[in-house]
Amino acid sequence: MKKRTLYLLAALLLAGCSVFSQTSPQTFQDIDAFVEQARQDWKVPGVAVGIVKGDEVVFSKGFGLRDVASQKPVTEQTLFAIGSSTKALTALSVLQLADEGLVELDSPVLDYLPDFRMHDDYVTQHLTVRDLLCHRSGLPRHDFVWYGSDDSREALFQKLQYLEPNRGFREVFQYQNLMYMTAGYLVGEVTHSSWEEQVQQRIFQPLQMERANFSVEAMQKDANYAKPYNKEKDEVKQMDFRNIDAIGPAGSVNASVNEMCHWLIAQLNGGKYGAAEIATATSIAESHKSNIPVTGPLSGFLAFDNNDGPITYGLGWFISTHQGRLALQHGGNIDGFSAMVAFLPKDSIGVVVLTNLNGTMLPAVIRNFVFDKMLGEEVRDWNGEMLNMISQMEEQQEMQQEEQGLKRVKGTQPSHGIKAYTGQFTHPAYGAITITPEGDSLHLSYHTFELGLSHYHYDVFAGDNPILGKMKIAFHNNIDGDVEHLSTVMEPSIDAIYFERKTEEKAFTEAELDAFTGQYLIMGVQKLTVSRKDGQLQLTVPGQPTYTLEYYKGLEFKLQSLKGYSTLFQKDSSGQVTGLVMIQPNGQFKGEKVDGENE
């Protein structure tokens, strides 16, 4: 999916952490100079960096601009979206309930959320609260279920049952935002409040995070917030804020670098910030404990400063090493913002890096440089190495896209006219895709995304969108030659998702429906009765249940509960209904309309 795949990886990736020896003024001068140079190298409009040593904030500063058009500078008080760095806050909100005995990490989610359903019954019964928090549900990301959707948190929760896994339960680590949303939903249900209220009262308030909030809508009401930007080739442009309130526990928090330093101090000091204690030292340690190895493409990025050492996931934290020292971190990326929160627990050093550029690896570069300087270690060329790595990845991605074009079969034509492909196609979890005609081509609408489609080959159409990337849409005919489904890759790690064409809605008057009612004699032997009830036609076959007829097209109605069965009514030249054809998988059976006297 074009750059989106790269950026989603880049979003999480950030590992690392460290501690200090003696920190000289020159160390901070070097950090200051490095951040500004690296910011320019990566073309990032604004950056805020905070460094924690023990229980103190020893460095906090803004660089560049929070608003390019008005030339407003970033300060240490500027609000940024922290993206998936939110997950550690959500994990701690669950652990706070565990401290009170309201939640047991290794009890099934079903104990706390009776409506919880996964695709597999066994997983439904056995998936625990801990499983939610360490990404081992068996589900791949399935991000387009929520990304750009206007579904509520509860609606997304109800859709989990329709999402197919691609790996076994607890088999491997697979990053999963919907599971963290579910953890936050659980917090709200158990406390009879909401995840937002619990984090506000039990984390933000004691940590004096007075301006931190949970929505880009709230952030924009603040006097000092950063605007989001995206780099398109070499040009940086402002982009729209994206509201992700429904998935909030996975990534919706906004905060200043100063406030996030308070959060790090609590992590480094067993849950304590000054006189406040946000959790027991036992729960803080539990969140820092490894639960599952991290493997796959994500681990390649995380190993950037880990000398290819092991990487694991705790509860809201990636766990690895930096220069041989234990390091915990979590990055974040949401439209227009990239972040990094990282610390070296045994060295008592932490760093926060917040930026207002989409999908940039600058936070990881700054993190590594800061840790090297604070530890008094020799500094690697983190900036040059990462710039080179990203450049190579982008080149490889372009080559892969070119290679995909080699599979195109030239000289083919669609099997239908353009209008035949139009309509609404739905999936119980992914929602609706709407296809409309656009001249000799098609136009796709999905959530908040728009995409022009041109013919690719056969019944496949293709288009390109900055967020969706390059997409191919395959249309599928039923046995009667009608376009009944479309399929497209919404989740790269599984097969294409199938969307079923939604039956065209048509309003009939009672008189129009009554024209179809009556008795029909099939092949001179079998009598069928069509009647009207509650504004719908019903079909009665002796010895069988009564079937509701659902309008399909023209004079054809489908049997609502029998797939592959439909009733096609027939009219004469005067418009009178004279008969029907029962269309079934085993054939078509014609029937004549009869009155009661001629049965």
Backbone torsions as a table, in degrees:
resi	resn	phi	psi	omega
1	MET	NA	52.1	173.8
2	LYS	55.7	-141.7	-175.2
3	LYS	-70.8	-19.0	-178.7
4	ARG	-58.5	-40.8	179.6
5	THR	-61.4	-45.5	179.4
6	LEU	-61.2	-43.7	-175.5
7	TYR	-72.3	-34.4	177.8
8	LEU	-65.0	-37.3	174.6
9	LEU	-65.4	-48.6	-176.9
10	ALA	-60.3	-30.4	-176.1
11	ALA	-60.4	-39.0	-171.4
12	LEU	-90.0	-25.4	-155.5
13	LEU	-58.0	-20.0	-160.3
14	LEU	-68.4	109.5	178.2
15	ALA	-117.0	169.9	171.1
16	GLY	128.3	168.3	177.0
17	CYS	165.1	164.4	-179.4
18	SER	-172.8	-173.0	-178.7
19	VAL	-139.0	-175.4	-165.9
20	PHE	-121.7	162.9	164.7
21	SER	-107.5	-118.0	172.4
22	GLN	-93.0	129.7	-178.1
23	THR	-101.5	114.3	-177.8
24	SER	-92.0	160.1	175.0
25	PRO	-56.3	-32.1	179.8
26	GLN	-63.6	-33.5	178.3
27	THR	-58.0	-45.9	-178.6
28	PHE	-72.2	-31.3	174.9
29	GLN	-65.4	-40.4	178.5
30	ASP	-65.1	-41.3	178.4
31	ILE	-62.7	-45.3	179.5
32	ASP	-55.7	-50.0	-177.8
33	ALA	-66.6	-40.5	-178.8
34	PHE	-64.3	-46.5	-177.5
35	VAL	-58.6	-45.7	-178.0
36	GLU	-65.1	-41.9	179.3
37	GLN	-66.0	-45.0	-179.8
38	ALA	-64.7	-37.6	177.4
39	ARG	-56.8	-44.1	179.7
40	GLN	-69.3	-38.7	179.2
41	ASP	-60.5	-38.4	-177.4
42	TRP	-91.4	-1.0	178.9
43	LYS	57.7	42.7	178.5
44	VAL	-93.3	124.4	-178.4
45	PRO	-58.8	-49.1	-176.0
46	GLY	-142.0	147.0	-179.3
47	VAL	-140.3	142.1	170.1
48	ALA	-126.6	133.6	-177.4
49	VAL	-126.5	132.3	175.1
50	GLY	-128.3	139.7	179.3
51	ILE	-125.8	134.0	179.5
52	VAL	-114.7	138.3	176.2
53	LYS	-132.2	110.2	-176.5
54	GLY	68.3	-117.7	179.2
55	ASP	-113.2	26.0	-179.7
56	GLU	-128.2	148.5	169.5
57	VAL	-88.5	114.5	-174.5
58	VAL	-102.8	-11.5	178.9
59	PHE	-153.9	131.4	178.3
60	SER	-155.4	117.2	-174.1
61	LYS	-158.4	149.7	174.7
62	GLY	-103.9	149.7	179.6
63	PHE	-133.2	142.7	175.5
64	GLY	73.4	-151.0	-168.7
65	LEU	-120.4	137.2	173.3
66	ARG	-87.1	-20.1	178.9
67	ASP	-144.0	105.9	-174.4
68	VAL	-67.2	-43.0	-175.5
69	ALA	-61.0	-41.3	-178.2
70	SER	-99.3	4.2	176.6
71	GLN	57.2	36.3	178.0
72	LYS	-84.3	129.9	-174.8
73	PRO	-81.0	155.3	170.4
74	VAL	-78.2	138.3	172.4
75	THR	-124.6	176.1	178.0
76	GLU	-68.8	-9.6	179.5
77	GLN	-100.9	-0.9	-177.9
78	THR	-68.8	133.3	177.3
79	LEU	-82.1	133.5	174.5
80	PHE	-127.7	154.5	168.1
81	ALA	-74.9	132.8	-179.2
82	ILE	-98.4	-2.9	176.4
83	GLY	56.3	-134.3	-173.6
84	SER	-69.7	-7.3	171.0
85	SER	-61.8	-14.5	174.1
86	THR	-60.5	-29.2	-171.8
87	LYS	-59.2	-34.8	178.8
88	ALA	-65.6	-33.0	176.2
89	LEU	-67.0	-41.4	178.8
90	THR	-65.7	-43.0	178.5
91	ALA	-59.7	-41.6	-179.4
92	LEU	-68.7	-33.7	178.2
93	SER	-63.9	-32.5	174.2
94	VAL	-70.8	-43.5	-179.5
95	LEU	-63.9	-31.2	175.1
96	GLN	-61.8	-38.8	177.2
97	LEU	-69.5	-33.6	176.2
98	ALA	-65.8	-38.0	176.6
99	ASP	-56.8	-33.3	-176.4
100	GLU	-92.7	-0.7	-179.9
101	GLY	78.9	12.9	-179.9
102	LEU	-85.6	-21.2	-179.7
103	VAL	-139.0	140.8	173.3
104	GLU	-113.2	121.4	-174.1
105	LEU	-55.8	-33.8	-174.8
106	ASP	-102.6	19.3	171.5
107	SER	-94.5	152.5	179.9
108	PRO	-61.5	143.8	175.3
109	VAL	-57.7	-32.4	-179.0
110	LEU	-58.0	-26.9	178.2
111	ASP	-64.6	-27.4	-175.4
112	TYR	-108.8	-24.6	179.7
113	LEU	-128.4	87.1	-175.3
114	PRO	-58.9	-22.5	-179.9
115	ASP	-88.7	2.7	-177.9
116	PHE	-64.6	127.2	178.2
117	ARG	-140.4	132.7	171.4
118	MET	-110.0	171.9	-178.1
119	HIS	-61.8	-34.1	-177.9
120	ASP	-105.6	130.6	-177.2
121	ASP	-62.2	-38.6	179.6
122	TYR	-61.7	-44.7	179.3
123	VAL	-64.0	-40.4	176.8
124	THR	-54.8	-44.4	-175.9
125	GLN	-74.8	-27.9	-169.0
126	HIS	-114.7	-14.2	-179.2
127	LEU	-64.7	126.8	-173.8
128	THR	-101.4	171.8	176.2
129	VAL	-60.0	-41.5	178.0
130	ARG	-60.3	-40.6	179.1
131	ASP	-59.1	-37.8	177.5
132	LEU	-58.9	-38.7	-169.7
133	LEU	-89.8	-7.0	-179.1
134	CYS	-127.0	19.0	168.1
135	HIS	61.5	48.4	178.7
136	ARG	-130.8	37.9	-178.1
137	SER	-80.1	-17.1	-173.5
138	GLY	94.6	-10.3	179.2
139	LEU	-87.0	138.7	167.3
140	PRO	-75.1	-170.9	-171.2
141	ARG	-63.5	-46.4	-177.4
142	HIS	50.5	39.0	-172.7
143	ASP	-67.4	-27.1	-177.7
144	PHE	-74.3	-3.8	169.8
145	VAL	-63.6	-39.3	-175.7
146	TRP	-109.7	-28.6	-171.7
147	TYR	-68.8	116.1	-178.4
148	GLY	85.7	-5.3	-179.2
149	SER	-81.2	155.0	173.7
150	ASP	-103.8	17.4	176.8
151	ASP	-64.6	148.4	174.1
152	SER	-77.2	168.5	177.5
153	ARG	-60.8	-42.0	-179.9
154	GLU	-66.1	-39.0	178.8
155	ALA	-63.9	-41.0	177.1
156	LEU	-64.1	-40.2	177.8
157	PHE	-58.6	-41.7	-179.3
158	GLN	-69.2	-21.7	-178.0
159	LYS	-83.1	-10.4	-177.1
160	LEU	-56.2	-34.6	-176.0
161	GLN	-64.5	-18.0	-177.3
162	TYR	-98.3	5.3	-177.6
163	LEU	-98.6	122.0	-177.5
164	GLU	-81.9	137.4	174.3
165	PRO	-76.2	161.4	173.8
166	ASN	-119.1	-6.1	177.3
167	ARG	-138.1	166.7	179.8
168	GLY	-70.4	153.7	177.7
169	PHE	-58.7	125.9	-178.8
170	ARG	62.2	17.0	-177.9
171	GLU	-76.5	-46.7	-176.9
172	VAL	-144.1	164.4	172.1
173	PHE	-76.0	127.0	172.6
174	GLN	-140.6	114.8	-175.9
175	TYR	-57.5	130.7	-170.0
176	GLN	-146.7	103.2	-178.6
177	ASN	-67.0	-35.8	-177.5
178	LEU	-66.4	-29.4	176.7
179	MET	-69.5	-35.9	176.5
180	TYR	-71.3	-34.7	172.7
181	MET	-59.2	-41.7	179.5
182	THR	-64.3	-38.1	176.7
183	ALA	-61.5	-42.3	177.3
184	GLY	-66.8	-38.7	177.0
185	TYR	-61.5	-40.4	177.3
186	LEU	-60.5	-43.3	178.4
187	VAL	-57.1	-45.5	179.8
188	GLY	-64.6	-42.5	-178.0
189	GLU	-68.0	-42.4	-178.6
190	VAL	-65.7	-35.5	-177.2
191	THR	-94.3	-0.3	-178.0
192	HIS	56.2	37.2	177.8
193	SER	-140.7	-120.1	175.8
194	SER	-152.6	160.7	175.9
195	TRP	-58.0	-43.0	-179.1
196	GLU	-59.2	-45.7	-179.5
197	GLU	-63.1	-40.6	-178.7
198	GLN	-66.4	-44.9	179.6
199	VAL	-66.6	-40.2	179.4
200	GLN	-60.3	-48.9	-174.0
201	GLN	-78.5	-34.9	-169.2
202	ARG	-105.8	-10.8	177.3
203	ILE	-123.4	-57.8	-176.5
204	PHE	-61.4	-48.2	-176.0
205	GLN	-62.9	-51.9	179.4
206	PRO	-65.1	-25.3	178.9
207	LEU	-89.2	4.8	-179.8
208	GLN	57.0	39.3	173.5
209	MET	-94.2	72.9	-166.6
210	GLU	-74.7	-23.6	-177.4
211	ARG	-107.8	-5.4	177.4
212	ALA	-61.5	143.6	-177.8
213	ASN	-148.3	-174.6	-168.9
214	PHE	-121.3	9.0	-176.1
215	SER	-151.6	143.3	176.2
216	VAL	-65.8	-20.7	175.3
217	GLU	-66.6	-44.4	178.6
218	ALA	-68.4	-38.8	-178.2
219	MET	-60.0	-39.6	-176.4
220	GLN	-73.1	-7.7	175.0
221	LYS	-88.4	-8.7	179.2
222	ASP	-80.1	155.0	-178.8
223	ALA	-77.0	-16.3	-174.0
224	ASN	-138.1	89.3	178.9
225	TYR	-136.3	155.5	-180.0
226	ALA	-90.6	143.6	174.1
227	LYS	-91.5	152.1	-175.5
228	PRO	-87.0	144.3	-179.0
229	TYR	-135.2	157.3	178.2
230	ASN	-136.2	143.8	178.2
231	LYS	-99.0	118.3	176.9
232	GLU	-110.7	106.0	-168.6
233	LYS	58.7	-113.8	-179.2
234	ASP	-106.7	7.5	-177.4
235	GLU	-107.9	129.8	178.7
236	VAL	-96.0	124.8	-178.0
237	LYS	-127.3	146.9	175.2
238	GLN	-68.4	141.6	177.7
239	MET	-121.9	171.7	-178.8
240	ASP	-76.0	147.5	168.3
241	PHE	-66.6	147.0	174.6
242	ARG	-118.3	123.1	177.5
243	ASN	-79.8	121.5	179.2
244	ILE	-124.8	35.5	-177.1
245	ASP	-55.3	-40.0	-175.4
246	ALA	-62.9	-36.8	-180.0
247	ILE	-93.7	11.9	-170.2
248	GLY	-39.4	-48.7	-178.2
249	PRO	-59.4	-17.0	177.9
250	ALA	-91.0	-14.4	-177.1
251	GLY	173.9	27.9	-172.9
252	SER	-103.0	0.6	-175.4
253	VAL	-70.8	141.4	173.1
254	ASN	-122.2	138.1	-177.5
255	ALA	-159.9	167.2	174.4
256	SER	-90.6	162.9	179.6
257	VAL	-64.9	-34.7	176.7
258	ASN	-60.8	-45.4	-178.7
259	GLU	-65.5	-39.7	179.8
260	MET	-67.8	-25.7	174.1
261	CYS	-66.0	-34.9	176.2
262	HIS	-62.0	-40.8	177.5
263	TRP	-61.8	-41.0	178.9
264	LEU	-67.2	-38.3	178.4
265	ILE	-58.6	-41.4	178.5
266	ALA	-65.2	-36.4	178.3
267	GLN	-66.3	-37.0	-177.8
268	LEU	-81.1	-13.0	-173.7
269	ASN	-125.5	38.1	172.5
270	GLY	62.6	31.7	177.7
271	GLY	93.1	1.6	-176.1
272	LYS	-103.5	139.6	172.0
273	TYR	-134.2	104.4	-173.3
274	GLY	60.6	-126.7	-180.0
275	ALA	-85.0	-9.3	-176.7
276	ALA	-88.4	148.2	175.0
277	GLU	-130.0	113.7	-175.9
278	ILE	-88.7	-15.8	177.5
279	ALA	-165.8	164.2	177.5
280	THR	-71.8	155.9	176.7
281	ALA	-60.5	-30.7	178.8
282	THR	-64.4	-42.9	179.8
283	SER	-69.6	-38.9	175.8
284	ILE	-60.1	-44.9	179.1
285	ALA	-63.6	-36.2	179.5
286	GLU	-63.0	-39.1	179.8
287	SER	-69.9	-23.6	-179.7
288	HIS	-89.9	-0.1	-175.4
289	LYS	-90.5	137.3	-178.7
290	SER	-66.3	138.4	176.7
291	ASN	-119.3	-31.2	-176.4
292	ILE	-157.6	141.5	176.9
293	PRO	-67.0	146.4	175.9
294	VAL	-101.2	119.8	180.0
295	THR	-129.7	177.2	177.6
296	GLY	92.6	-169.5	-176.3
297	PRO	-56.3	-36.5	-178.2
298	LEU	-61.3	-37.3	-176.9
299	SER	-65.7	-27.1	178.7
300	GLY	-62.7	-40.1	176.9
301	PHE	-70.7	-44.4	-176.5
302	LEU	-64.5	-29.3	-179.2
303	ALA	-79.2	0.8	-176.6
304	PHE	-53.6	-39.7	179.8
305	ASP	-115.7	22.6	-172.7
306	ASN	-116.2	7.2	-178.6
307	ASN	50.7	38.7	179.1
308	ASP	60.5	23.9	176.6
309	GLY	-76.0	173.0	-177.9
310	PRO	-66.0	145.7	175.8
311	ILE	-127.1	134.0	179.3
312	THR	-131.5	174.4	177.5
313	TYR	-124.3	133.0	176.5
314	GLY	-93.2	-124.0	174.1
315	LEU	-120.6	89.8	-178.5
316	GLY	90.7	5.3	-178.8
317	TRP	-137.8	137.2	165.9
318	PHE	-82.8	140.3	-175.5
319	ILE	-121.7	123.5	179.2
320	SER	-152.3	-147.0	177.5
321	THR	-138.9	158.1	170.3
322	HIS	-133.4	120.3	-177.3
323	GLN	53.8	37.2	178.4
324	GLY	81.2	-0.8	-179.0
325	ARG	-100.2	142.9	177.9
326	LEU	-56.1	130.0	-177.3
327	ALA	-135.1	136.1	174.4
328	LEU	-121.4	144.2	-177.9
329	GLN	-162.8	161.4	167.5
330	HIS	-152.8	127.3	176.6
331	GLY	-92.3	177.8	178.6
332	GLY	-156.6	145.1	175.7
333	ASN	-149.7	126.2	170.0
334	ILE	-142.7	159.4	-169.1
335	ASP	-36.4	111.0	174.0
336	GLY	88.9	-0.3	-176.8
337	PHE	-139.9	141.7	173.1
338	SER	-135.6	140.5	-172.7
339	ALA	-140.4	163.3	174.6
340	MET	-148.0	130.9	174.0
341	VAL	-127.5	119.9	-172.3
342	ALA	-148.4	152.7	178.4
343	PHE	-157.4	155.7	174.4
344	LEU	-108.7	99.6	-171.9
345	PRO	-61.5	-37.8	-177.5
346	LYS	-78.7	-18.6	178.0
347	ASP	-100.5	-9.9	177.5
348	SER	60.4	43.5	176.1
349	ILE	-127.3	141.1	177.4
350	GLY	-141.6	158.1	179.2
351	VAL	-143.1	141.7	173.9
352	VAL	-122.0	131.5	176.3
353	VAL	-128.9	121.6	179.8
354	LEU	-120.9	134.5	-179.6
355	THR	-135.3	161.5	176.7
356	ASN	-114.9	47.4	172.7
357	LEU	-130.4	136.4	-177.6
358	ASN	-70.3	130.4	169.6
359	GLY	62.8	29.0	-179.8
360	THR	-92.6	146.6	177.3
361	MET	-92.5	6.5	179.6
362	LEU	-55.0	-40.6	179.7
363	PRO	-56.6	-38.5	179.2
364	ALA	-68.6	-37.7	179.2
365	VAL	-63.8	-47.0	-179.8
366	ILE	-64.9	-41.8	178.1
367	ARG	-54.8	-49.9	-177.4
368	ASN	-63.7	-42.1	179.0
369	PHE	-63.0	-44.8	-179.3
370	VAL	-60.2	-44.7	-178.9
371	PHE	-64.3	-41.6	177.1
372	ASP	-58.9	-46.0	-178.1
373	LYS	-66.9	-43.0	-178.3
374	MET	-68.9	-28.2	178.5
375	LEU	-85.0	-12.1	-176.6
376	GLY	74.8	22.0	-179.6
377	GLU	-88.6	166.4	173.5
378	GLU	-67.0	134.6	-175.0
379	VAL	-90.3	122.8	174.3
380	ARG	-75.9	164.3	176.1
381	ASP	-84.0	68.0	-177.2
382	TRP	-58.7	-40.9	-176.5
383	ASN	-64.5	-49.9	-179.7
384	GLY	-63.3	-41.7	-178.6
385	GLU	-64.4	-43.2	-178.0
386	MET	-72.0	-39.4	175.9
387	LEU	-58.6	-42.1	178.8
388	ASN	-65.8	-42.0	-179.9
389	MET	-61.9	-46.2	-178.7
390	ILE	-66.3	-38.6	178.4
391	SER	-60.7	-44.1	179.1
392	GLN	-64.3	-40.4	179.6
393	MET	-64.0	-42.1	179.4
394	GLU	-64.5	-38.5	177.4
395	GLU	-64.3	-43.1	178.8
396	GLN	-63.5	-38.9	-179.3
397	GLN	-65.5	-40.6	177.2
398	GLU	-63.8	-39.6	178.6
399	MET	-64.5	-40.9	179.7
400	GLN	-63.4	-39.0	179.2
401	GLN	-66.5	-37.9	177.1
402	GLU	-65.4	-39.7	-179.9
403	GLU	-65.4	-33.2	178.8
404	GLN	-61.7	-33.2	179.0
405	GLY	-64.8	-20.4	179.6
406	LEU	-67.6	-21.1	-178.6
407	LYS	-82.0	-7.1	-177.9
408	ARG	-69.3	132.2	178.9
409	VAL	-94.9	112.2	-175.6
410	LYS	-80.2	154.1	175.1
411	GLY	84.0	7.5	180.0
412	THR	-93.5	163.9	179.4
413	GLN	-131.3	153.4	174.1
414	PRO	-63.0	152.8	-179.2
415	SER	-82.9	-9.0	-179.5
416	HIS	-133.4	169.2	168.1
417	GLY	-72.7	161.5	-174.4
418	ILE	-53.9	-41.7	-174.4
419	LYS	-61.4	-28.7	-177.4
420	ALA	-64.8	-20.9	-178.1
421	TYR	-91.9	-5.1	-174.7
422	THR	-84.8	159.2	179.8
423	GLY	135.5	-171.7	179.2
424	GLN	-110.2	132.8	-178.5
425	PHE	-121.4	132.0	-171.2
426	THR	-125.5	153.0	172.9
427	HIS	-132.8	139.7	-174.4
428	PRO	-61.7	-23.0	177.6
429	ALA	-105.9	-44.2	-174.6
430	TYR	-80.2	-13.2	176.6
431	GLY	86.8	-147.3	-170.2
432	ALA	-112.1	137.5	168.9
433	ILE	-110.4	128.0	179.6
434	THR	-109.8	127.1	179.6
435	ILE	-111.8	125.2	178.5
436	THR	-125.1	156.5	178.4
437	PRO	-74.5	147.1	177.6
438	GLU	-143.1	83.9	-174.2
439	GLY	65.5	-125.9	178.0
440	ASP	-90.1	6.8	-178.0
441	SER	-122.6	-165.2	-178.5
442	LEU	-127.5	161.3	175.8
443	HIS	-130.1	133.1	-178.8
444	LEU	-108.9	133.8	172.8
445	SER	-121.1	128.3	179.8
446	TYR	-145.0	121.7	-173.8
447	HIS	51.1	-119.4	178.5
448	THR	-100.8	12.8	-173.7
449	PHE	-104.9	143.2	177.8
450	GLU	-123.6	141.2	-175.0
451	LEU	-149.6	123.1	173.5
452	GLY	-78.8	139.0	-177.9
453	LEU	-121.1	130.9	173.8
454	SER	-117.5	159.3	-177.1
455	HIS	-64.5	132.5	179.9
456	TYR	-103.4	-63.0	169.3
457	HIS	-166.1	154.9	-178.8
458	TYR	47.9	-125.6	178.4
459	ASP	-103.2	33.3	178.5
460	VAL	-111.5	131.7	176.5
461	PHE	-119.8	153.7	-175.2
462	ALA	-138.5	154.1	177.5
463	GLY	-157.6	178.1	-176.4
464	ASP	-137.5	135.5	179.7
465	ASN	-138.3	140.9	-178.5
466	PRO	-56.2	-31.3	-179.4
467	ILE	-96.1	-50.6	-177.7
468	LEU	-70.6	-24.3	-177.4
469	GLY	78.9	-159.4	178.5
470	LYS	-80.4	122.8	-177.8
471	MET	-123.4	142.5	171.6
472	LYS	-115.5	134.3	179.0
473	ILE	-116.4	119.6	178.2
474	ALA	-102.6	129.8	177.2
475	PHE	-101.1	142.0	-174.3
476	HIS	-124.5	132.4	179.6
477	ASN	-90.1	150.4	170.8
478	ASN	-87.6	-174.6	-174.4
479	ILE	-65.5	-20.3	179.4
480	ASP	-90.9	0.7	178.3
481	GLY	89.6	1.9	178.4
482	ASP	-84.6	144.1	175.4
483	VAL	-70.1	115.1	-173.1
484	GLU	-112.5	-27.6	-178.4
485	HIS	-139.1	160.3	162.7
486	LEU	-130.0	154.4	177.6
487	SER	-134.6	148.3	177.8
488	THR	-158.7	156.8	179.8
489	VAL	-83.1	109.3	177.2
490	MET	-102.2	-22.3	179.8
491	GLU	-134.2	110.5	-171.2
492	PRO	-58.2	-23.9	-173.8
493	SER	-88.5	0.7	178.4
494	ILE	-133.0	172.4	178.8
495	ASP	-65.0	167.2	179.9
496	ALA	-56.2	144.8	177.5
497	ILE	-86.8	134.3	179.9
498	TYR	-97.3	130.6	176.8
499	PHE	-112.6	129.2	-177.7
500	GLU	-91.0	137.1	-179.9
501	ARG	-65.2	129.2	179.4
502	LYS	-77.6	134.0	179.9
503	THR	-60.3	135.1	179.5
504	GLU	-61.9	132.2	179.3
505	GLU	-86.7	131.8	177.9
506	LYS	-140.8	128.4	-178.6
507	ALA	-87.9	125.3	177.1
508	PHE	-109.8	142.4	171.3
509	THR	-79.1	164.8	178.0
510	GLU	-60.9	-38.5	-180.0
511	ALA	-64.7	-39.5	178.8
512	GLU	-65.0	-40.5	178.0
513	LEU	-68.2	-38.6	-178.5
514	ASP	-62.6	-25.0	179.2
515	ALA	-64.1	-24.9	180.0
516	PHE	-89.1	-18.0	-174.3
517	THR	-73.2	154.4	180.0
518	GLY	139.9	-167.6	-178.4
519	GLN	-112.0	142.4	-177.0
520	TYR	-129.0	135.3	-179.6
521	LEU	-104.1	114.5	-177.2
522	ILE	-87.2	119.0	176.9
523	MET	52.8	29.9	176.6
524	GLY	72.4	7.9	-174.2
525	VAL	-125.3	-54.8	-171.4
526	GLN	-94.7	127.2	179.0
527	LYS	-96.5	131.2	175.3
528	LEU	-118.4	149.6	178.2
529	THR	-123.3	128.4	175.1
530	VAL	-108.7	125.3	-178.2
531	SER	-131.4	171.3	178.5
532	ARG	-115.7	135.2	177.7
533	LYS	-151.0	128.0	177.4
534	ASP	52.7	41.2	175.6
535	GLY	76.7	13.1	179.3
536	GLN	-134.4	153.9	174.4
537	LEU	-82.8	145.4	176.9
538	GLN	-130.2	145.2	-178.2
539	LEU	-116.0	126.9	179.0
540	THR	-116.4	125.4	176.4
541	VAL	-115.0	127.2	-178.1
542	PRO	-52.5	131.2	178.4
543	GLY	82.3	2.9	-179.9
544	GLN	-126.4	165.1	176.2
545	PRO	-64.7	161.9	174.7
546	THR	-82.1	131.6	-177.0
547	TYR	-104.9	138.2	173.2
548	THR	-85.4	135.0	179.3
549	LEU	-96.6	125.8	-178.0
550	GLU	-109.4	127.0	-176.4
551	TYR	-59.3	135.7	179.7
552	TYR	-115.1	-63.4	178.4
553	LYS	-168.4	154.8	177.6
554	GLY	52.2	-118.9	177.3
555	LEU	-108.0	17.6	-176.4
556	GLU	-101.8	133.8	177.3
557	PHE	-124.1	136.2	177.5
558	LYS	-89.6	147.9	171.6
559	LEU	-77.2	116.7	-167.4
560	GLN	-56.8	-37.2	-174.5
561	SER	-103.5	4.0	-179.5
562	LEU	-125.2	106.4	-178.8
563	LYS	-70.1	134.4	179.2
564	GLY	90.9	-1.2	-179.9
565	TYR	-112.6	134.8	175.9
566	SER	-150.7	165.8	179.8
567	THR	-121.0	120.7	178.8
568	LEU	-108.0	110.7	179.4
569	PHE	-78.8	154.1	-180.0
570	GLN	-124.2	141.9	178.9
571	LYS	-122.5	155.8	175.2
572	ASP	-91.1	-175.4	-175.5
573	SER	-64.6	-21.8	179.1
574	SER	-88.3	-2.9	178.8
575	GLY	92.4	5.3	179.2
576	GLN	-83.5	138.8	177.1
577	VAL	-73.0	121.4	-175.7
578	THR	-114.3	-15.2	-177.9
579	GLY	-176.3	-172.5	177.0
580	LEU	-150.7	164.9	173.6
581	VAL	-125.1	122.6	174.3
582	MET	-84.7	114.7	-178.6
583	ILE	-98.9	117.2	-175.8
584	GLN	-131.9	161.8	178.6
585	PRO	-57.1	-27.5	-176.9
586	ASN	-97.5	9.5	176.8
587	GLY	144.4	-177.0	178.4
588	GLN	-122.0	133.3	-173.1
589	PHE	-127.3	119.8	-174.4
590	LYS	-88.9	143.0	179.7
591	GLY	-135.2	144.6	179.6
592	GLU	-101.1	139.5	178.3
593	LYS	-75.2	131.8	-179.0
594	VAL	-126.3	156.2	174.9
595	ASP	-96.7	173.7	-174.4
596	GLY	-62.7	-27.3	-175.3
597	GLU	-79.3	-24.2	-174.8
598	ASN	-106.9	29.2	-179.0
599	GLU	-68.8	NA	NA
